[in-house]
Amino acid sequence: MTWLSGQVSYEDAATILEQVGGIHLSDSTAWRSAQEWGSRMLWVEEKDSEIAQQKPVETTVTESEKRLGAAMDGAIIYIRQEGWKELKVGSIFEIEPHTVRDERIGEDVEIGRAVNHSYVAHLGGPEPLGKKLFAEARRRNWLHVGDTQVLGDAAAWIWNLADEHFGGSHQTVDWYHAKEHLFAACLNFHPEGTPAAQRWMSTNVELLYQGHAARIAQNLHKAAETRPGADQEAGYFENNHRRMNYMELREQGWLMGSGVIESAAKQFKTRFAGPGMRWSRKGAERLLPIRAAVMGNQFDRIWSSVYNSPLN
């Protein structure tokens, strides 16, 4: 019942159990199950976060060839009496080589891809999410891996957490978010869809891919003397240029995009932001660790821990 509640509504969980297993339970029973066991999972998650912060940091690298990545993003859900609130989501994953066809050069190339994801989530500020994500990273042996990467959409809170918990990792702004900002900059010069706009985008997308975000920022700052709107996007590329070495990242087998965490945010929204869904804060908080465990194929491991270890 708890496992099903992490995937579908409480009403649907009760229906599935009745139709498939002949088990007759109400949706309110499903809700109570999720509240009880989700509360226990949340307690274990918070204790693990505290322990991870207190443990001394190991520096010995034992798996130098293995790569791990972390990514963070936000999603909006509705909390009763509070309105729309941001749910912050984090993921830890392995990065492994993968062969694809590169249409730019017409050849097969090896790039990095994310596999074996696990997730954490927090309804509220970024600090608790950072602690939960760091605890999950330690469980995944992050501190014993030779090289790591953190990805995000360039929100300041993501890089603050990356510096605090994952210092020394490659930091990467999602390629598609960067191109969106480039498109916004283009509109300061040319109307959307015109040949001039297409030429401007083609030239600057290539500059961005080659790792010249700082040059783009300089050009936009200069243009802002006559086109004030260009200054805002200039600051974006100036502040993040060291996180935008896309060609180098791709050649070295790292990820260029944060699709893994954007997909995760959508999966959380599927359970928490369906039509008409409204949550109490406690109700959402207790379901979050269940949803995260189900998504990351960690439910059996976590269930065994909380079921066999009653809370003190």
PyMOL commands that set and color helices and strands:
alter all, ss='L'
color gray80, all
select helices_A, chain A and resi 2-5+10-21+27-54+126-139+142-144+156-165+175-186+195-209+213-223+230-243+246-251+259-272+281-295+299-308
alter helices_A, ss='H'
color red, helices_A
select strands_A, chain A and resi 63-79+83-102+107-123+145-152+170-173
alter strands_A, ss='S'
color yellow, strands_A
deselect
rebuild
show_as cartoon
